[in-house]
């Protein structure tokens, strides 16, 4: 029999409950009080106003993505600052929406491309923006681009402008595409580290750095053909936009020197003579030119303008509060990992939960799975694919829209969809599989460290400090071969092909979206909008809404993140600017963290590390 709590104990428990309740009440009062102040500030009379004949400045900063990563408040403060910092992320959908809206906005007469802070994005996303820019010009409005310097991705968008301005001391850098990497076999041999590699696929070159000191002939062939295909798309679009021959975009060293000599060694003058740009202008000369075009800003000395971020705030639509038939959009972006992953990443559990959410939502009649992933864990990839199948079995069509890449595990989760869209430059395929275990028994032995003991089986006591037996290696290789066979069987069944046909185009090889269409790996070339339209047609709905289904931040998380992001505007530049050393360390840290996160329970991965162009 348990004793009843003493009177004293009950009194203290009652007091504690009262104090704890008051604590929560005070915190809530403070929170909602600050929230009220915040809402009052953002809705004050200082809100942005768009004057007639305004220029919309598309001042894109950071990376263009399909879905933003979830960041903690401190990262938001140091990295975002309204998208102007190098680590900021901008939604592709927001950019396209802003451009399309501005095309029909009578207050907007000109679009200014200020791309100096644009850092990372895939060519396929730039192509999507380019389509919106073409529509803007088709409305009879003008686009101008301004830059002190244009790198290759920035110039791709700038080429859509009616007039491209360059600083007289600036330059245009067009280099083409390349694929180089480091190889470690000799280093591993010297360190006496053994890399036990298990793979299927002639072109599955992810593990080559651990086996060789150079790129294999098969990998060189595949990479060269892929790069040529991607460059053909890039050069074809830019050359058409600028009305110049494709051969005039990237010159060999001798031709470049000849053109530079003609321009007296002046890179900006060379850009003019090559017709890469239209006019040379300093920042002030451009300001005066724009004042002549759209008038002077009433609030200062600049031209009459509104920034991308302010314009988005004004025109972004509110969600429809009335339930109606909906096409749900689920974004699968990043490396595929196990378990629950935060927003902006793919988790076997968390992404599956989003698909289940769509399945059980009566208003969602079809789903578009937006895939932008090089793959990752084989187990997590299969978890997600099983939920795609469950959606189809529930009578809800699933259409895949491939972004910059949908390779290996990214293709695995796409293959069973009812219909697949890709862009011409999507990197897809990489149908192959690998596993790798590194052991250090020889390295440790040179230091006088040895591992010994007993076990009840061949599997007990497996460790990176002990050699793998040939029998264990044979078992692992058999698992990898079985996984590859499952992959090509899955693709053959899903794409109505024979296993032999799939095997011929698989072997770990990466294809462009344009080539994947001719090979039968995708159904059509198109954008996210095309995928939504197709999903609605398959669901037989004519009037519908669209809804991004994602892990939602709590009110408190949204408030704190927004508050810190706004505050970051006022931080000194030195607090947010990375040094060269920090950038290098950041890249290495990212690679280490990425591979450290690989946690497939069977050690089997569907991953394309060949997909960064």
N, C-alpha and C positions, 0 to 999 in steps of 0.2 A: 504494500500500500504506500502510495507517495504522500509525502507530507504537504499540507497546504502552505502556500507562501505566507511568511510572517506578515503581521500588520505593518511593521517598519518597511519591509521590502516592498509591499504593495504601495505604500505611500511614496517611496522613492521612485518606483516605476511610474506612478501617476504624475509625479513632478517632472520626470524626464520626458514623458509623452507630451506634457504641456509645453515644456521648453522647446522640444523638437518641433512641435507644431508651430509655435511662434517663430522659430528660426526659419522654417519653410515659408511662412506667411510673409515675413520681412523680406526674404530673398525674392519672393515673387513680386512683392510691391516694388522693390528696387528695380527688378528686371523690367516689369511692364511700365514702370515710370520712365526708365531710360528709353524703352522702345517707343513710348508715346512722344518723347522729346525728339527722338530720331525721325519718326514719321512726320512730326510737325516741321522739322527742318527741311526734309527732302520735299515736302509739299508746299514750301513757302513761296513767296512771290519772286524769289531769285531763280525760279525754274527757267530752263532754256527756252528761248523763243526763236523761231525760224523766220527770218525776214524774207520777203520776196526776192527772187533772183540770187538765192544763196548757193554757195558751193559746198557740197558734201565732201569732207576730207576723210578719205578712207585711210586713217592712220593706224595701220595694223601692227601690233607689237607682240613678239613672242612666237608661239606655235599655234598653227591652225589644226584643230582636232574635231573629232565627231562627238566627243564627250569629255568634259573636264574631269580631271582627277579631284578626289576629295583631298583638301589640304587643311592642316591645322591652322589656327588663327595667326600664329607667328609667321608661318610660311606665307600665308596670304598677305600679311603686312609687308614682308620683305620682298616678295616676288611679284605680286600682281600690280598694285598701284594703277588700277583702271586699265590694265592690259599694256602699259607702257614699259614694263620691265622685261628683260630677256627671258625670264622663266614663266611669263604669263601664258595663258591658254585662251584662245578665242574659238568659239563654236563656228564651224563651217556653216551650219544652218543659219546662224545670226547674220553672217556676212552676206549670204545669198539673199536672205529676207530683206536686209537693209538696201541692197542694190536694187532689187526688184521693186521695193516700195518707192524708192527715190525716183525710179523711172517714170512713175505715174504721179509723183508729187509735184504739183505746179510751182511750189516754192523753190524747188531745186532745179537749177539750170545747168550745173556743171559738176562733175565728179573729179576730185583730185586724189590721185594715188600717191600717198606718202608711205613708202615701203621700207624706209631706212631701218626700222626696228623689227621687220619681219625676219624670223630666224629659221624655224624648222617647220617643214610640212612636206607632204608627198606631192608629186607632180599631178596625180589624179585629182587631188583637192584643188590645186591651182586651175586645172582644166574646168572643174565645176564652177569656180568663180569666174573663169573666162567666159563661160556660156552666159552667166548673168551680166557680165560687162558688155557682151555683144547685144544682149537685149536692151540694155540701157542706151547704147548708141543707136539702136534701131528706133528708139522713141524720139530721135531727133536731137538728143542732148549730147554734150561734148565731154570727153574724158581727157584729162591732162595728167602726166606723171612728172614728179619732181624727185631728184635724188642727187646726193653728193657722190654716190657710188652705187652701182647696181651689181649684185652678185647674180648668179644664173637663175635662181628661183625668183628673185625680185624682178629681174628683167622679163621673165615670162609674162607676169601680169602687166608690167609697164608696156609691153609690146602691143597691148590692146588699146592704148591711149591714142587719141588723135594727134597729140603733140607730146613728145618725150623731151623733158628738160634735163640737162646735166650741168652740174657745177663746172665752171671753166677749169678747175683743178682736179676734177673727178675722173672716173674711168668706168668702163663696162667690162666685167669679167665673165667671159664665156669660155668654159673649159671642156665641155662634153662630160660624159659619164665614165667612171672607172670603178674597178673592184680590185683592191689590194688588201692584203692582210698579213699578219705575222705568223710564222710557222716555228714550232717549238721542239721538233724531234731531237735535234742535236743537243739542245739545252736539257731536255728530259734525260737523254742518254748520259750526259755529263753528271747530272744530279742523281742518276740511277733510279729514276722514277719510271714505273711501268704503266703505260696507258693501255688498258684492256678495252678495245673498241668492238662493239657489236652493231652491225648495220646491214640494211638491205637497200640497194639502190646505187647504180653506177654514178649518179650525179648527186648523191646525198653527201655533200662535201663539208658538212658542219664539223666533222671530226678530223678532217685532213690535217689541221695544224698540229695534231698530236701524233700523227703517223708519218708526216713528210716534212721536208724542208722547202718545198715549193708546191705550187698549184698543179694538180694533175692535169693531163691533157684533156680528159673528159670535162673537168670543171672549167678549164679555160674555154673550151668549145662552147659549153652551155652559157657561161657568163658573157662571152663575146657576142653570141647571137642575141641574148636577152638585152644587153646594153645597146646593140645596134638597133634593135626594135624600139626600145624606149627613146633613143635619141632621134630616130626617124619621126616619132610622134612629136617630140619637143620641137625639133628643127622645122618640121612641116608647118606647125601652127605659128611659130614666131616669124618664119620667113613670109608666110602669107599675110600676117598682121602688118609686117613692116614693108611688104612688097619688095623684097630683096631675095637673091638666090640663097638656097640653103647652105651652099658652100662658103658663103660670106660670113657665116656666123662663127665658126671655129676655124682659125687659120693654123697651118703648121708653123713651126718656129721660124722658118726662113721667110714665109709669106708675111708673118706678123712683123718681123724686123723690117721688111721692105715697106710695109704700110706705115710703120712707126717712123721710119726715116722720112717718108713723104710728108708726115705731119710734124717734122722737126723735133721728134722725140716727145711730142705732146699727146698724152693718152686721150684727152678730151677732144682735141682736134681730130685725132684718128677716128674716134667714135662718130664724129660728124661726117667725116669723109666716107666711112663705111656705111653710113645711113642707119647706124644703130640708134642714134638720137637725132632730134630735129633742131634743137636750140641749146646754146650754152648760156646759162644765167646764174648769177649769184642768188643767194637767198633773197636779198633786197630787190634785185631786178625781177625775180619771180613774183614777189609781193606786189610790186608796182604794176606788173603785167596783169595780175589777177584783179587788182583794184579797177583797172581799165575795163576788165571783162565783166565783173559782177558787182562792182561798187565797194565802198569802204565800210568796214565794220563800224557800227555806231558806238561800240564800247571801247574802241582802241584804234591802233594805227594799221591793223592788218586788213585783209579783204573780208568781204561779207561771207561768213562760213559757219558751218556746224560740224563738229567732229563725229566720227563714227559712233563713239560710245554715247554721246549725248543724244544723237539721233535715234539710236537703238532704244534708249530709255523712253523716248517720246512715242515711238511708233510700235513698239513691241505689243503684240495682241494679248489680251487677257484670256485665260482659259474659259471655254464655254461652260457656264454653270449648269446648263440643261443637258442631262444625259441623252446621248444619241449614238447611233451606230458609229463605231470607231475603228480605225486602223491603228493598232498599237505599234510603236517603234521601239525596239530594244537594241541598244548599242553594245557590241562585244568588241572592246578595244583593248589592245595590249597583249602581253604574254598570258597564256592560259595556265592558271595555277589551281591548286586544290583548295577546297574549303571556301570560306567567306572572304571576299576581297572587297575593298572600299570602292566607292563610285569612281568610274573612269578606269577600272581594271576588270579583268575577267576571273571569276572564281567558279570552280565546278559547282559549288553549293549556291553561291549568291546569284550567278547568272541563271542557273536552273530555277531558282526561286522567282526571278522576274518572269521567266517563261510560264511558270505555273500561275503566277498572278494574272497574266494575260489569258491563260486557259480558263480560269474560274471567273473572270470578269464577263458578265453577260453582255455588256456593251461592246466589248472588243470582238469584232467579227473576223478579223484577219490580222496577221502580224508580219511586220518587216523586220528582219534581223540584219542590222547594219554591222558588218564584220570588217574589222581593221586590225588584223592579228597575224603574227608570224607563227602562231601555234604555241605549244608547250607540253604540258602533261597529257599523255595519252588517256589516262583514266578520267581526268576532268573533262577532256574533249568529248569522251563518250557519254559522260553524265549529261552534258549539255545537248548532245545529239538525241539522246533518249527523250528529253523534254520537247525537242522539236517534233519528234515522231508522235508524242502524246498530244501535242497541239493539233496535228493533222488528223489523228484519230478522233479528236473531239469535233472535227468538222470545221476547223479554222485553218484556212490556207496560210502557208508560210512562204514568204518571198525573201530571198537574200539579196542585199545590196552590198556589194564589195567596195570598200574604200581603197586606200592606198595599197593594202595587201591583205590577202586572205589565203595564206599558204600553210601547208602541212596541217597542223591541228586546226588552223583557221579554215582550211578547205574541208576537213573532216566534219566540222560542225555545220558546214554549208551544204554538203553534198546531198543530204536527204530532203532539202527544201523542195517545194512544188515548182519553183522557178528561181533562176539565178541571174542577176544583173552584175556586170563588171564594167569598169571604165576601160578605155583602150590601154591605159598604163598601169592598171592594177597588177600587182605581182601575185600570182596565184599558182596552184598546183603544188609543187614540192611534195609529191605523194611518195613518201618514204618514211623510214623509221630508224632510230638509232638508240643505243645505250652505251654508256662508258663508265668504267670504274678504274680509278688510278690507285695503284698500290705503291707503298714506299718501303718494302722490306729490304731492298738493296741499299737504299739511301740510309736507312737507320743502321744497317749492318756496318757501313763505313764509319759510323759514329760509335760503334760498339754497343748498339742497342739491338736486342734480338727478342723475338716473340716465340714462346713455346707453351705447350699445355696439352690438354686432352679434351675430347668432345664425344658425344654419342652419335654424331652423324656428320655427313659432309657439309651440312649447312650451319650447324651450330659453331659459333666462333668465327664466322667470316668477318674479316676486318681489313682495312686498308694497310695494316701493318704486316699482313701475311699474304703470301703468294696465292693466286687462284689456281686450282688444279685444272688440268685439261678437261676433266669430266664436268666440272662446274661451268667452265667457259662454254662447253658444248650445249649445256642446258640453257644458258642465257641466250646463246645465239639462236637456239631453236625457238625460244619465246619471241625473239625479234623477228625471225622469219614468219612465225605464225601471225604476228601483229601486222606485218607487211601484207600477207595474204588476205587478212581481214580488211585491210585498207582498200586494196584493189577490188576485192569482192564487193565491198560497200559502194565504191564508186561505180562499178559495173552495173550493179542492181539499180542504183539511184539514177544513173545517167543513161540507162537502156543501152549499154555497150557490152561487149564481150570482155572477159577477164584479159584475154590476149591483147585486145585493143588498148585497155587501160594500162597494162604492164608496159606496153611500148612507149607510152607518153608519160609514164610515172617515173620510177627509178630515182625519185628525189629531185627531178628537174623542175626548175621554176620557169613559168611562162608569163608573158604579158597578157592582159585581158583580151587584147585583139587576137592574139594567137590562140588563147584558150577558147575563144568562140569558134574558131575554125576546127579546133580539136574536139569540140563537144563538151568541154568542161564547164562552160557557162551557156546560158540560153540567149542572152541579148546584151548589147552594150547600152548602158544608160546610167542615169543618175538616181539619187534617192527618190526624187519625185516620180520618176518612171516606175520605180519599185512599188511605191505607195499606190499609184494608179492601177498597177497590175494586181496588187493584193486585193484592192476593192473590187476589181472586175471578177477575180476568182471567187470572191465571197458574194458576188452578185448584189452589191450595194451601190447605189448611185449618189445618194446624199450621205455624207459621212464627215466625221471629224478625225483629226490625227492627234495622237497622244504619245509622248515619250514616256515609256514605263521604266522608271529607275528608282534606285534606293534614294528616298527623299531625306533631306536634312531636316532635323527638328527646327522649330521656330528659333530656339536659342542658338543652334549651330549656324543657321542662316544669318541671324542678327550679328553674332560675334564675327563671323567671317566678313560680312559686308562692312562692319564697323572698322575692322582692322585694314581691309582693303582701301577704304576711303582715307584712313589715317596715313597710309603709306605714301600718299601723294606729298606729304609734308616732310618725309624723312630725307636727310641729306643723301645725295647721290652716292657718296662713298659707302653708305651702309648697304646699298643694294647692288653695287657694281662689282662684278667678279674680276679678280685679277687673272692673268694668263695661267699662273700656277693653279689657282682654284678651278679654272675651267678644265685643265688637264686632269686634276685629281677627281673632279666631279665625273668626268667621263669614265675613268677607271673604276670609281666607286659604283657607278651605275651598272657597269658590266659585271663586277663582282657580286653586287646585290642581286642582279637578275639571275645569275647562275646559282647563287646560294639559295634563291627562293624555289628552285626546281625541286619539287617534293613528290613526284609521282610515286605511289606506293610500290609499284613494280619496277621503278627505275627505267621506264620506257617513255620516250619523248617523240612527239610529232612536232618538230620545231625547224623553222627555216631561218638560219642565221645569215642567209645569203640575200636577204630582202631589205637591205639598207642602201638605197641609191638616191 
